[in-house]
Amino acid sequence: MTDEEADAVRARNEEIRKERDAAAEIVANRFSAFKRDFLGAPIWAAMIAVVNKTAPPKPCMIDYRKDEKYWVVSTEKDVSVTFEVNFSSTEEQQLGRIFLLELHDSRRQVMNAPAVIYHDKQNPEDICRLFPNSMAKRTSNGSISFKVSDNHLKNGIEVPLSQLIGFRQFLHFHLHAIKI
């Protein structure tokens, strides 16, 4: 093999490596979004209906953790997602309550933030009305609702969807960071 042929083979191999890396990146990104896409399908459908200004899907309840659920209720203009929050340890319950109260109050300091309502002692009325007995068992930290409007979705639904589905992990991460 001549030097020119070897250089051509090296160049072609480098091209193949770049194509393989690009294909692997696409697969890895899709795989990493699986949980978001699977658990967030009802939220995604409601957000698409708001963006396209079509009839909202029926309200739904999703069991997504051992002893936690979330509910999706939408209108033509917004999507409300309510998460049950339940911790087993007393320390996490107390830290979680403080964190959720602060999250509820943070809306005052952030312009155009989604509505955040922490239901500490009372269950949300719309969930109790739409899903009787779904909140019969009291959770350690109540529930928290996020209301995302069409204004929040005008730049796409990927980020709001990821943030909503990742909320529980976000909360869990910060509670453990506080404890360290």
C-alpha atoms as an extended CHARMM CRD file, in Angstrom:
* protein
*
       180  EXT
         1         1  MET       CA              0.0000000000        0.0000000000        0.0000000000  PROA      1               0.0000000000
         2         2  THR       CA              1.3810000000        3.3600000000       -0.9520000000  PROA      2               0.0000000000
         3         3  ASP       CA              1.4680000000        6.3710000000        1.3380000000  PROA      3               0.0000000000
         4         4  GLU       CA             -1.3040000000        8.0090000000       -0.6950000000  PROA      4               0.0000000000
         5         5  GLU       CA             -3.5270000000        4.9350000000       -0.3490000000  PROA      5               0.0000000000
         6         6  ALA       CA             -2.8350000000        4.7460000000        3.4090000000  PROA      6               0.0000000000
         7         7  ASP       CA             -3.7080000000        8.4280000000        3.8080000000  PROA      7               0.0000000000
         8         8  ALA       CA             -6.9540000000        7.8620000000        1.8870000000  PROA      8               0.0000000000
         9         9  VAL       CA             -7.8350000000        4.8950000000        4.1370000000  PROA      9               0.0000000000
        10        10  ARG       CA             -7.0680000000        6.9770000000        7.2770000000  PROA      10              0.0000000000
        11        11  ALA       CA             -9.2080000000        9.8380000000        5.9910000000  PROA      11              0.0000000000
        12        12  ARG       CA            -12.0840000000        7.4760000000        5.2160000000  PROA      12              0.0000000000
        13        13  ASN       CA            -11.7530000000        5.8310000000        8.6530000000  PROA      13              0.0000000000
        14        14  GLU       CA            -11.8790000000        9.2660000000       10.2940000000  PROA      14              0.0000000000
        15        15  GLU       CA            -15.0220000000       10.0620000000        8.3000000000  PROA      15              0.0000000000
        16        16  ILE       CA            -16.6120000000        6.7960000000        9.4280000000  PROA      16              0.0000000000
        17        17  ARG       CA            -15.7090000000        7.5460000000       13.0760000000  PROA      17              0.0000000000
        18        18  LYS       CA            -17.3650000000       10.9690000000       12.8580000000  PROA      18              0.0000000000
        19        19  GLU       CA            -20.5240000000        9.4880000000       11.2910000000  PROA      19              0.0000000000
        20        20  ARG       CA            -20.6150000000        6.7540000000       13.9600000000  PROA      20              0.0000000000
        21        21  ASP       CA            -20.1630000000        9.3020000000       16.7660000000  PROA      21              0.0000000000
        22        22  ALA       CA            -22.9550000000       11.4650000000       15.3500000000  PROA      22              0.0000000000
        23        23  ALA       CA            -25.2880000000        8.4550000000       15.0990000000  PROA      23              0.0000000000
        24        24  ALA       CA            -24.3720000000        7.3480000000       18.6480000000  PROA      24              0.0000000000
        25        25  GLU       CA            -25.0790000000       10.8680000000       19.9250000000  PROA      25              0.0000000000
        26        26  ILE       CA            -28.5700000000       10.8000000000       18.4010000000  PROA      26              0.0000000000
        27        27  VAL       CA            -29.3290000000        7.3970000000       19.9380000000  PROA      27              0.0000000000
        28        28  ALA       CA            -27.9350000000        8.4480000000       23.3440000000  PROA      28              0.0000000000
        29        29  ASN       CA            -30.0210000000       11.6370000000       23.3540000000  PROA      29              0.0000000000
        30        30  ARG       CA            -33.1970000000        9.7550000000       22.4600000000  PROA      30              0.0000000000
        31        31  PHE       CA            -32.4870000000        7.0850000000       25.0720000000  PROA      31              0.0000000000
        32        32  SER       CA            -31.8180000000        9.6760000000       27.7820000000  PROA      32              0.0000000000
        33        33  ALA       CA            -35.1580000000       11.3480000000       26.9540000000  PROA      33              0.0000000000
        34        34  PHE       CA            -37.1130000000        8.0800000000       27.2290000000  PROA      34              0.0000000000
        35        35  LYS       CA            -38.2630000000        8.5930000000       30.8230000000  PROA      35              0.0000000000
        36        36  ARG       CA            -39.2990000000       12.1710000000       30.0700000000  PROA      36              0.0000000000
        37        37  ASP       CA            -41.1780000000       11.1420000000       26.9450000000  PROA      37              0.0000000000
        38        38  PHE       CA            -42.8070000000        8.0830000000       28.5150000000  PROA      38              0.0000000000
        39        39  LEU       CA            -43.8960000000        9.6430000000       31.8090000000  PROA      39              0.0000000000
        40        40  GLY       CA            -44.5640000000       13.0010000000       30.2310000000  PROA      40              0.0000000000
        41        41  ALA       CA            -46.8140000000       11.8200000000       27.4030000000  PROA      41              0.0000000000
        42        42  PRO       CA            -50.0040000000       13.1840000000       29.0230000000  PROA      42              0.0000000000
        43        43  ILE       CA            -48.3070000000       16.5170000000       29.7520000000  PROA      43              0.0000000000
        44        44  TRP       CA            -46.9230000000       16.6020000000       26.2070000000  PROA      44              0.0000000000
        45        45  ALA       CA            -50.3990000000       15.9840000000       24.7430000000  PROA      45              0.0000000000
        46        46  ALA       CA            -51.8880000000       18.7730000000       26.8630000000  PROA      46              0.0000000000
        47        47  MET       CA            -49.0880000000       21.1750000000       25.8980000000  PROA      47              0.0000000000
        48        48  ILE       CA            -49.4880000000       20.3660000000       22.2000000000  PROA      48              0.0000000000
        49        49  ALA       CA            -53.2160000000       21.0980000000       22.4930000000  PROA      49              0.0000000000
        50        50  VAL       CA            -52.4570000000       24.4910000000       24.0700000000  PROA      50              0.0000000000
        51        51  VAL       CA            -49.8380000000       25.3630000000       21.4420000000  PROA      51              0.0000000000
        52        52  ASN       CA            -52.0940000000       24.2730000000       18.5480000000  PROA      52              0.0000000000
        53        53  LYS       CA            -55.1790000000       25.8100000000       20.1840000000  PROA      53              0.0000000000
        54        54  THR       CA            -57.1370000000       22.5670000000       19.8940000000  PROA      54              0.0000000000
        55        55  ALA       CA            -59.4810000000       20.8790000000       22.3420000000  PROA      55              0.0000000000
        56        56  PRO       CA            -57.6410000000       19.8740000000       25.5120000000  PROA      56              0.0000000000
        57        57  PRO       CA            -57.2740000000       16.1720000000       26.3220000000  PROA      57              0.0000000000
        58        58  LYS       CA            -59.2450000000       14.6590000000       29.1780000000  PROA      58              0.0000000000
        59        59  PRO       CA            -57.7490000000       15.1580000000       32.6480000000  PROA      59              0.0000000000
        60        60  CYS       CA            -55.6840000000       12.1920000000       33.7540000000  PROA      60              0.0000000000
        61        61  MET       CA            -53.9340000000       10.7060000000       36.7730000000  PROA      61              0.0000000000
        62        62  ILE       CA            -50.5650000000        8.9520000000       36.4960000000  PROA      62              0.0000000000
        63        63  ASP       CA            -49.0430000000        6.6950000000       39.1700000000  PROA      63              0.0000000000
        64        64  TYR       CA            -45.3880000000        7.4530000000       38.6690000000  PROA      64              0.0000000000
        65        65  ARG       CA            -43.7390000000        6.4460000000       41.9400000000  PROA      65              0.0000000000
        66        66  LYS       CA            -44.5280000000        3.8230000000       44.5720000000  PROA      66              0.0000000000
        67        67  ASP       CA            -46.7220000000        6.1370000000       46.6220000000  PROA      67              0.0000000000
        68        68  GLU       CA            -46.9750000000        9.2830000000       44.4920000000  PROA      68              0.0000000000
        69        69  LYS       CA            -49.1530000000       10.3280000000       41.5740000000  PROA      69              0.0000000000
        70        70  TYR       CA            -49.4440000000       13.2940000000       39.3040000000  PROA      70              0.0000000000
        71        71  TRP       CA            -52.4650000000       14.7780000000       37.5770000000  PROA      71              0.0000000000
        72        72  VAL       CA            -52.6900000000       16.7000000000       34.3220000000  PROA      72              0.0000000000
        73        73  VAL       CA            -55.6030000000       19.0690000000       33.8200000000  PROA      73              0.0000000000
        74        74  SER       CA            -55.6370000000       21.4270000000       30.8520000000  PROA      74              0.0000000000
        75        75  THR       CA            -57.7320000000       24.1080000000       29.2280000000  PROA      75              0.0000000000
        76        76  GLU       CA            -57.3360000000       25.8270000000       25.8620000000  PROA      76              0.0000000000
        77        77  LYS       CA            -54.8810000000       28.2990000000       27.4300000000  PROA      77              0.0000000000
        78        78  ASP       CA            -52.9130000000       26.4160000000       30.0680000000  PROA      78              0.0000000000
        79        79  VAL       CA            -51.7790000000       23.1080000000       31.5130000000  PROA      79              0.0000000000
        80        80  SER       CA            -51.8860000000       22.3730000000       35.2300000000  PROA      80              0.0000000000
        81        81  VAL       CA            -49.7290000000       19.5580000000       36.5890000000  PROA      81              0.0000000000
        82        82  THR       CA            -50.1360000000       18.5740000000       40.2410000000  PROA      82              0.0000000000
        83        83  PHE       CA            -47.5960000000       16.2950000000       41.9270000000  PROA      83              0.0000000000
        84        84  GLU       CA            -48.1030000000       14.4230000000       45.1720000000  PROA      84              0.0000000000
        85        85  VAL       CA            -45.0230000000       14.6820000000       47.3580000000  PROA      85              0.0000000000
        86        86  ASN       CA            -44.3310000000       11.9340000000       49.8590000000  PROA      86              0.0000000000
        87        87  PHE       CA            -41.1540000000       11.3460000000       51.8620000000  PROA      87              0.0000000000
        88        88  SER       CA            -40.5320000000        8.4980000000       54.2700000000  PROA      88              0.0000000000
        89        89  SER       CA            -37.9860000000       10.0620000000       56.6370000000  PROA      89              0.0000000000
        90        90  THR       CA            -38.9390000000       12.8390000000       59.0460000000  PROA      90              0.0000000000
        91        91  GLU       CA            -35.8650000000       14.8450000000       58.0860000000  PROA      91              0.0000000000
        92        92  GLU       CA            -36.7820000000       14.7900000000       54.3850000000  PROA      92              0.0000000000
        93        93  GLN       CA            -40.3880000000       15.6760000000       55.2210000000  PROA      93              0.0000000000
        94        94  GLN       CA            -39.2970000000       18.7610000000       57.1390000000  PROA      94              0.0000000000
        95        95  LEU       CA            -36.7140000000       19.8710000000       54.5650000000  PROA      95              0.0000000000
        96        96  GLY       CA            -39.1640000000       19.1280000000       51.7520000000  PROA      96              0.0000000000
        97        97  ARG       CA            -41.8360000000       21.3040000000       53.3500000000  PROA      97              0.0000000000
        98        98  ILE       CA            -39.4110000000       24.2360000000       53.6640000000  PROA      98              0.0000000000
        99        99  PHE       CA            -38.2270000000       23.7670000000       50.0820000000  PROA      99              0.0000000000
       100       100  LEU       CA            -41.7850000000       23.5700000000       48.7170000000  PROA      100             0.0000000000
       101       101  LEU       CA            -42.8790000000       26.6520000000       50.6730000000  PROA      101             0.0000000000
       102       102  GLU       CA            -39.8950000000       28.5730000000       49.2780000000  PROA      102             0.0000000000
       103       103  LEU       CA            -40.6750000000       27.3640000000       45.7600000000  PROA      103             0.0000000000
       104       104  HSD       CA            -44.2570000000       28.5600000000       46.1870000000  PROA      104             0.0000000000
       105       105  ASP       CA            -43.0260000000       31.9980000000       47.3530000000  PROA      105             0.0000000000
       106       106  SER       CA            -40.3270000000       32.3210000000       44.6690000000  PROA      106             0.0000000000
       107       107  ARG       CA            -42.8720000000       33.2940000000       41.9950000000  PROA      107             0.0000000000
       108       108  ARG       CA            -42.9350000000       36.8040000000       43.4260000000  PROA      108             0.0000000000
       109       109  GLN       CA            -39.3000000000       37.2970000000       42.4430000000  PROA      109             0.0000000000
       110       110  VAL       CA            -39.3550000000       35.7460000000       38.9630000000  PROA      110             0.0000000000
       111       111  MET       CA            -41.0590000000       37.5590000000       36.1110000000  PROA      111             0.0000000000
       112       112  ASN       CA            -43.4020000000       35.4850000000       33.9140000000  PROA      112             0.0000000000
       113       113  ALA       CA            -42.9290000000       32.3940000000       36.0620000000  PROA      113             0.0000000000
       114       114  PRO       CA            -45.5180000000       29.6300000000       35.9040000000  PROA      114             0.0000000000
       115       115  ALA       CA            -47.9910000000       29.6290000000       38.7540000000  PROA      115             0.0000000000
       116       116  VAL       CA            -46.7670000000       27.4270000000       41.5980000000  PROA      116             0.0000000000
       117       117  ILE       CA            -49.1950000000       26.4900000000       44.3500000000  PROA      117             0.0000000000
       118       118  TYR       CA            -48.1610000000       24.3760000000       47.3000000000  PROA      118             0.0000000000
       119       119  HSD       CA            -51.0870000000       22.4770000000       48.7990000000  PROA      119             0.0000000000
       120       120  ASP       CA            -49.6910000000       21.7380000000       52.2280000000  PROA      120             0.0000000000
       121       121  LYS       CA            -52.7780000000       21.1830000000       54.3250000000  PROA      121             0.0000000000
       122       122  GLN       CA            -55.6350000000       21.2210000000       51.7990000000  PROA      122             0.0000000000
       123       123  ASN       CA            -55.8320000000       19.0620000000       48.6930000000  PROA      123             0.0000000000
       124       124  PRO       CA            -56.2980000000       20.9580000000       45.4200000000  PROA      124             0.0000000000
       125       125  GLU       CA            -60.0040000000       21.4880000000       44.7570000000  PROA      125             0.0000000000
       126       126  ASP       CA            -59.8580000000       20.7570000000       41.0170000000  PROA      126             0.0000000000
       127       127  ILE       CA            -58.1580000000       17.3890000000       41.5780000000  PROA      127             0.0000000000
       128       128  CYS       CA            -60.6140000000       16.4160000000       44.3220000000  PROA      128             0.0000000000
       129       129  ARG       CA            -63.5190000000       17.4060000000       42.0620000000  PROA      129             0.0000000000
       130       130  LEU       CA            -62.2310000000       15.6270000000       38.9410000000  PROA      130             0.0000000000
       131       131  PHE       CA            -60.7870000000       12.5690000000       40.6800000000  PROA      131             0.0000000000
       132       132  PRO       CA            -62.8480000000       11.8060000000       43.7960000000  PROA      132             0.0000000000
       133       133  ASN       CA            -61.0110000000        9.6590000000       46.3460000000  PROA      133             0.0000000000
       134       134  SER       CA            -57.7260000000        9.8940000000       44.4200000000  PROA      134             0.0000000000
       135       135  MET       CA            -56.1780000000       11.8780000000       47.2620000000  PROA      135             0.0000000000
       136       136  ALA       CA            -57.8610000000        9.9530000000       50.0640000000  PROA      136             0.0000000000
       137       137  LYS       CA            -54.5210000000        8.8010000000       51.4850000000  PROA      137             0.0000000000
       138       138  ARG       CA            -52.6700000000       11.7960000000       52.9300000000  PROA      138             0.0000000000
       139       139  THR       CA            -49.0590000000       12.2320000000       51.7850000000  PROA      139             0.0000000000
       140       140  SER       CA            -46.2820000000       13.5200000000       54.0250000000  PROA      140             0.0000000000
       141       141  ASN       CA            -45.8630000000       16.7850000000       52.1300000000  PROA      141             0.0000000000
       142       142  GLY       CA            -49.1670000000       17.3200000000       50.3460000000  PROA      142             0.0000000000
       143       143  SER       CA            -48.9650000000       18.2970000000       46.7000000000  PROA      143             0.0000000000
       144       144  ILE       CA            -47.6600000000       21.0440000000       44.4660000000  PROA      144             0.0000000000
       145       145  SER       CA            -49.2550000000       22.3780000000       41.2910000000  PROA      145             0.0000000000
       146       146  PHE       CA            -47.5860000000       24.0710000000       38.3420000000  PROA      146             0.0000000000
       147       147  LYS       CA            -49.6920000000       25.9650000000       35.8370000000  PROA      147             0.0000000000
       148       148  VAL       CA            -47.9510000000       26.5120000000       32.4910000000  PROA      148             0.0000000000
       149       149  SER       CA            -49.7020000000       28.9210000000       30.1310000000  PROA      149             0.0000000000
       150       150  ASP       CA            -49.5250000000       29.3230000000       26.3720000000  PROA      150             0.0000000000
       151       151  ASN       CA            -47.0480000000       32.1530000000       26.9740000000  PROA      151             0.0000000000
       152       152  HSD       CA            -44.6050000000       29.6850000000       28.5700000000  PROA      152             0.0000000000
       153       153  LEU       CA            -44.9140000000       27.3300000000       25.5980000000  PROA      153             0.0000000000
       154       154  LYS       CA            -44.3600000000       29.8060000000       22.7700000000  PROA      154             0.0000000000
       155       155  ASN       CA            -40.6620000000       28.8440000000       22.4990000000  PROA      155             0.0000000000
       156       156  GLY       CA            -41.3820000000       25.1060000000       22.4280000000  PROA      156             0.0000000000
       157       157  ILE       CA            -42.4330000000       22.4140000000       24.8510000000  PROA      157             0.0000000000
       158       158  GLU       CA            -39.1720000000       20.4930000000       25.3020000000  PROA      158             0.0000000000
       159       159  VAL       CA            -37.8190000000       22.5990000000       28.1860000000  PROA      159             0.0000000000
       160       160  PRO       CA            -41.0920000000       22.9940000000       30.1400000000  PROA      160             0.0000000000
       161       161  LEU       CA            -41.8220000000       19.2870000000       29.7070000000  PROA      161             0.0000000000
       162       162  SER       CA            -38.3420000000       18.2860000000       30.8890000000  PROA      162             0.0000000000
       163       163  GLN       CA            -38.5900000000       20.5950000000       33.8840000000  PROA      163             0.0000000000
       164       164  LEU       CA            -41.9860000000       19.2780000000       34.9340000000  PROA      164             0.0000000000
       165       165  ILE       CA            -41.0470000000       15.6150000000       34.5830000000  PROA      165             0.0000000000
       166       166  GLY       CA            -37.6920000000       16.2630000000       36.2550000000  PROA      166             0.0000000000
       167       167  PHE       CA            -39.2670000000       18.1540000000       39.1710000000  PROA      167             0.0000000000
       168       168  ARG       CA            -39.2470000000       15.2080000000       41.5920000000  PROA      168             0.0000000000
       169       169  GLN       CA            -35.6000000000       14.4630000000       40.8110000000  PROA      169             0.0000000000
       170       170  PHE       CA            -34.7880000000       18.1810000000       41.2050000000  PROA      170             0.0000000000
       171       171  LEU       CA            -36.4740000000       18.2010000000       44.6080000000  PROA      171             0.0000000000
       172       172  HSD       CA            -34.7500000000       14.9930000000       45.6820000000  PROA      172             0.0000000000
       173       173  PHE       CA            -31.3450000000       16.3090000000       44.5710000000  PROA      173             0.0000000000
       174       174  HSD       CA            -31.7130000000       19.5560000000       46.5170000000  PROA      174             0.0000000000
       175       175  LEU       CA            -32.9050000000       17.8180000000       49.6720000000  PROA      175             0.0000000000
       176       176  HSD       CA            -29.8610000000       15.5600000000       49.6380000000  PROA      176             0.0000000000
       177       177  ALA       CA            -27.6010000000       18.5140000000       48.8700000000  PROA      177             0.0000000000
       178       178  ILE       CA            -28.9960000000       20.3520000000       51.8900000000  PROA      178             0.0000000000
       179       179  LYS       CA            -28.3420000000       17.3420000000       54.1460000000  PROA      179             0.0000000000
       180       180  ILE       CA            -24.6630000000       17.0810000000       53.2180000000  PROA      180             0.0000000000
